[in-house]
């Protein structure tokens, strides 16, 4: 009997040790998550011995359901910043342990009590060079079907970006975007609705543009960067590029919270952020990272295109996300 008890205790300790020696990182898939794996997960595993399991794509409904059921399978999740702001207010996130995650060099724009910056990006206008006879110059061209025929691709989900693009194309000054005039935006979108192909993830947006299935698209700058690195015949306009950030969060009740905080320290370190920026084309959220990056890479980041750049209002979206989403999906379904 004593031997059985000792064996049972040993098995429980081994299971506990195995659980503590791994964690789950969830992101958006494609080239972005591949870069995060190489820049953050692999160095973290080598340094700590903690295995990082990959999951994805990020799903807000799934994250919320996990927390509410008390069965949280994810430890660190890459999310859009407006979601993180709202999720924190709803009690869905663990507070960041800044005793473990160094805060001094983190960009305050993308740092909150419950989130740290993953990367800083721009939405840019991208196109397939073989599908256009003239080079577009801005968002208004996406709505000019006579001059630029063909399908357009936009982000499918209710999130910062498409509403602002429609308003800018309709002549709203950048400094007058908020609060968003939804009636005006949807009226403008109605003019090209029959030509819209929706993308739900970054990899799909790349495929639509690279194949020419969509002539123009609203893409994350890192996705068009990856296409250009692969030699795809695609173009990009930084005119009125719209900036926002993804952030890293730890769901409330995460099983491996201690490992998660250590992972965040690696991901947001100058070295981790510099490595990811070089691999992805997205800007680092650690202000000390650029000192570790080649000059040609620094010049290719959103920070190099600040003239005419528009900062999307994450706080406005966090406050109005549900209201806009209800109208957005109802309009899509018509």
N, C-alpha and C positions, 0 to 999 in steps of 0.2 A: 504493500500500500504506500509506504513512504517513497519507494522508488517511483511509483506512478505519479505521486504528487510532485516530486522533483522534476520529472519529465514534463508534466503539464505546465508547471511554472516556467521551465526553460522554453517550451514552445510559445507560451504567451509573451515572454520577453523577446524572443526572436521575431515574432510577428510585430510586436510594438516597435522593435528596432528597424525592421524592414519598412514599416509605415513611415517612421520618422526620417528614413534615409531617402525619401522621394517626395516629390511634389508635382502638381499639375499646373502647367502654364497654358492659358487659352488666349488665342489671338485670331486674326482674320484670315489666316492661310496664305497661300501663294508666296510671292517673292518677299513680302514683308515679314512673314513669320519665319521664312527660311533665313533671312538676315538676322532676325532676333535670336534664332537658335544658335547661329554661328557666333554672333557677337556677345550674347549674354548667357544662354543656357550652357553651351559647351565649356566656356571658361569657368562658369559657376560650378559645374559638375567636377571639373578638374581641381578646383581650389577647395571645395567643401566635401566632395564625395557624395553629395546629395544628387540623386538622379532626377532629371527634369522630364516628366512625361508631357507630351504635346497633345492639345485638343483644340477644337475649333470647328467652324468659325464662331466667333463671339455671338452670343444670342442673349439679348436682354431679358426676354421672357423666361428663358431657362435659368438665368442667374437669379432672377427674383423668385422663381418657383423653388429653386434649391434652398435659398435662405429661409423662405417661409415654411418649408417642410422640415427644416432642420437637417437636411441631408445634402451637404455641400461637397461636391466632387472637385471643384476648382479651387486653386489656391491664389493664383495671380491671374488677373484678366486684363487684357488691353481693351479699353472702351473709349468712346468719344467723350470729350470733356463735359458737354452739357448733360449727358446721361449721368456722369459721375457726380455732378453737383446735385442733381435731383435724387439720385440713389442715396447719397449721404443724408439728405434731409429725411428720407424715408426709412433710415436705419438699416440699410442693406449692406453697409460697408464697415470694415474694421478701421479704426484710426491708425494712421501710419506711425510706427515707432521711430521717431527721429533720433533716438539714442542709437539705433542700429543703422538707419538710413541717413547719411550725412546731408544736411540741408543747406549749408552755407552757399554753395555754388549753384543750387537749383534755381532755374528761372522762376521768379515769384508769380508770373502770369499763369504758370501751369502747375503750381504747387498749392495744395489745400491740406487741411487736416486729415483728409481721407484719400488723397490721390497724389501721385507724383508723375511728372511728365514722361511719356513714352517717346514721343517724337512730335515735332512741329512741322506742319505741312501746309501746302497751298492747293486749292482747287485751281486747275488751269484748263484752258481750252486746248484740246488736242484734236488732231485730224489725221486721216490717212492721205498721204500725199498723192497716191495714185487715184484717189476718188474725187479730187477737187481740181478745177482748172485755174483757180485763183486762190491766193493765200488769204484766209480770214484774218481779221485784225482784232476782234473782240467779241464779247458775248452777243451783241446785237446780230452778228452774222449767223448765229445759230437759229435765229428766228426769220431769216431771209430765205425763204424756200425758192424764190425766183432766181436769185443770184447764186445760191448754194443749195442745189437740190440734193436729196438723199436723207437717209435716216440719221437721227440724232440719238445719243445715248446719255441718260442721266441716272443719278443714284436713285434707286427704287424706294428707299426707306425715308420716312419723315425725319429729316435732319437738316442742320444748317447747310445752305448751299443753293439748292435749286430755286427756292422762292426768291432769294437775293439775286440770282442770275436773271430771272424773269423781270424783276423790277429794274435792274440796271439796264437791261436790253430795252426796256420801255421808257428809259430816260430819267429814272429817279437818280438824283445825285447820291454819291456814295455816303456822304455824311447825313443823308436824310432817310436812310433805309429803315431805321427803327423808330417807332414800332412798325412792323411789317404791314403793308397794305395788302392783305390777302386777296381781297376782291380784285384788285388791279393785277396782282401776280397770276391768279388763276385765269383771268381773262386773257392775259398774254400767253400763257401756256396753252390755252385752248387753240391758239392759232397754229400750233405745230403738233398738237396731241396725236394726230394720226401717224406722225412720222417718228414718234418716240419709241425707242427700244430701251427698256430699263435694265440696268445692271445692279445686282444685289451684292456683289463682292468684287474686290480689286482685280482678281485674276480674270473675271468675266469682262470687266471694263477693258482690260488689255486686249483680250481676244477679239472683242467687237471692233475695236479700232484697227488692230493689226490686220485683221482679215478683210477689212473694208465693208463688213456688214453694216457698220455705222460710219457715216462720213465724218461726223464731228462727235465730240464727247466732252463731258465734264469729268476729268480724271484727277486723282491725287497725283501730285507732281512726281512722287517716287515711282508710280506705276509707268508713267511715260518715260522717266529716266531709265527704268529697267528695259523698256522696249528699245530705246535708242542704243543702250549698251549691247543689246542683242543684234543690232543692225537692222531693225524694222524701219521701213520707210514711212515714218510718222513725223508730224510737225507739232509745234507747241507755241502758244501765245501766252506770255506772262502779263499781258495787259489786264488790269483790274483783277490780278490773282487774289484769291480770297483765303485768308489764313485761319487756321484753327489748330488744335492739338489733340492727339490721343493721349490718354493717361493710363497709368497702371494702378489697379485697385485690388484689394483683398476682400472677397465676399465675407460678410458677417458669418461667423461659425466655421471658417475654413479650418480643415483638420490639421494642416501643417503651417500654422500661422508663423511660427518662429522661422521656419525655412523660407517662407514667403518674404518676410522682412529682409532676410539676408540676400535673397534673390533681387529684391528691389534695390538694395545697396549696390550690387554688381551692375544691374541694368542702368542705373542712373549715374554711375561713376563717370568721370571724364573719359577714361579708356573705353568703357562700354558704349557710351554715347558716341564717341568719335568713330569707333569701329562700325557701329550701326549706320551712322550717317554716310560713311564711305560706301557701304554696301547697298544702301537703299535710296540715297538721294534726298532723304528727309533731314530736316535740320535738328541738331541736338538740343536737348532741354537743360543740359548742364552747361553753364556759361564758361567753364574752364575747358570744355572739350575741343574747341576750335584750335587751341594751341597745339593739339596733338594730331591735327589733320593737314593733309597737303593743301596748298593754296588753291590748286585747280578745283578741288572738291568744294572748298569753302565758297568759291565763286559760283558754283552751280546750285547752291541752296536757295531756298526762298528768301533768306536774309539779303541776298544779292539783288533782289528785285523789289525793293521797298517803295520805289516810285510808283504811285498809283495803287499800291497794295491796300487791300481792305481787310480789316480784322472783323471776323464774324463775331457777333455778340453772344457768347456762351451763356451768360446769365439770363439774357432775354429768352433764349431757347429753353433753358432749364425751367424757367417760370411758365412758359407757354407750350411746352413740348406736347402735352396731352391734347390740348385744344387744337393745335395745328395738325397733330396726327389724325385726329378724328375727321377733320375736313380733308386732309390729304388723301387718305385711303378711300374716302367716299368719292372723291373726284376721280381717282384712278379707276375705280370700279364702274364708273358711268360708261 
